[in-house]
C-alpha cells in the first residue's frame, strides 16, 4: 500500500542541530526503508509529510513510526 501521511511531530535523533532540515528527512527515509515491510519512503520536512509504500497493517505502521519518533496526525 502506498500512502501520504501528515507528520505532526518529529523527534530528530539524526542530528544535533534539531532544526529538522532536508538532510534529516533523507536520513530518516533511509532508516525507514531498512525496516521490514517498508518498500519506499520519502520524508518532506517543509511540508510535514511522509510518503510511504508498505505492507504493514495500520497498527504496525503506527507503532513503527512512533518508535522512530514520528507522530502522524
Order of alpha helices (4+ residues) and beta strands (2+ residues): beta-alpha-beta-beta-alpha-beta
